[in-house]
């Protein structure tokens, strides 16, 4: 989605965005089960969560409602979405409505090419395979399972051979050596000769199970250096997206580290916009509304409300869309905003683990009329 399609360019509460009649993209948790136990996992570490079993019929109703009311894309998450057979039923439903269907997986349940061919036939358009390091030992240590790296590489291979578009879901962390992302890129390039479409770079946050392992998360200069390094992925023919960081902070870090304007512009282009509750919607496997895929449910199930009218009418949605809570990036009294606001929306709204809180890196130091 292009930014120009969603923004009104008006610094007026509730009129900043052109809200579509339904979410364009939905991120749906399929299961809470995963055979990995990643050290940074954002899912809750509680008996209630683990014992809360998804219901196949409920998930099928959710996908049917989304498809029937015009949602264009769906991203299946978990847990590990391919750990059960429900995903195949969901893909069949989504395919009937012409939705673009993608998923993020650890690759371990793509047992052979035949499995992937079946998933493609049922409607799987694209899959991201999670990688936490270029080192198999480090990847396995972070994933909490021996053989996890081998499974990820094999999963990529089987998906590629089946003709499913693939990308790398990369999770940078402090256990990796310098330039790890480039080492992984070179390895995969040699292995698959340009068949992988892009790298999607996570900005890991200390949430859920991961909140007890703070030492694994990149902060400050470490995160900036990772982004700077990632600009070189194009040397291997990859496009790259990264979780959003405020552009004002990127500017200050570029000055601090004497990074050239050319590299800074490449970092800007890496930043993947977050349109949660504006054009995107995360749901758990009960259909309950989440603010972010990394957070818990904060609203009712779409099965229990009038949908998609609820998308336009819910008070909590409209409070968020007003942006009155963001007094760093926007000044509604003077109708001015940071010159970068329409490029980064203030960064990640969940970086402090708080429901639509201003990004921890947001500086809000520049205001420009008519942003």
URUR-V871437 format. One record per backbone hydrogen bond with DSSP energy under -0.5 kcal/mol. CO is the residue of the C=O (numbers start at 1). NH is the residue of the N-H. If there is no record, write none. Layout:
co->[CO;CO]
nh->[NH;NH]
//
This chain:
co->[2;2;3;3;6;10;12;16;16;17;24;24;25;26;26;27;27;28;33;33;38;41;43;44;46;47;48;49;51;54;55;56;57;58;59;60;61;62;63;64;65;66;67;72;73;74;74;75;76;77;77;79;80;85;85;86;87;88;89;90;91;92;93;94;95;99;100;100;101;101;102;103;104;105;107;109;112;113;114;115;116;117;118;119;119;120;123;125;126;127;128;129;131;134;135;136;137;138;139;140;140;142;143;145;147;148;149;150;151;152;153;154;155;156;157;158;159;160;165;166;167;167;168;168;169;170;170;173;177;179;179;180;181;182;183;184;185;186;187;188;189;192;195;197;198;199;199;200;200;201;202;202;205;207;208;209;210;213;214;216;219;220;221;222;223;224;225;226;227;228;229;230;231;232;233;233;234;239;241;242;244;246;247;248;249;250;251;252;253;254;255;260;261;262;263;264;265;266;267;267;268;270;271;272;273;275;275;275;278;279;279;280;281;282;283;284;287;288;289;289;290;292;296;300;301;305;306;308;308;309;309;310;314;315;316;317;318;319;320;323;325;326;329;331;331;335;336;337;338;340;340;341;344;346;348;349;350;354;359;368;368]
nh->[5;6;6;7;18;12;15;8;9;19;72;73;281;28;75;29;283;77;79;80;41;210;209;46;50;51;52;52;53;56;59;60;61;62;63;64;65;66;67;68;69;71;70;100;26;76;102;28;104;30;31;81;83;88;89;90;91;92;93;94;95;96;97;99;98;101;74;102;125;126;76;128;81;130;110;111;116;117;118;119;120;121;122;123;124;123;125;165;103;167;105;169;171;136;139;140;141;142;143;144;145;39;37;148;151;152;153;154;155;156;157;158;159;160;161;162;164;163;127;197;129;169;170;200;131;172;202;176;180;182;183;184;185;186;187;188;189;190;191;192;193;195;166;239;168;201;241;170;202;243;172;204;207;210;211;212;213;216;217;174;222;224;225;226;227;228;229;230;231;231;232;233;234;235;236;238;237;199;201;272;348;250;251;252;253;254;255;256;257;259;258;264;265;266;267;268;269;270;270;271;271;242;273;244;275;278;279;280;20;24;25;277;27;290;29;287;302;284;298;299;282;295;291;289;304;307;310;311;312;312;313;314;318;319;320;321;322;323;323;326;327;330;338;335;336;370;331;368;341;343;344;345;347;359;351;357;353;357;362;337;371]
//
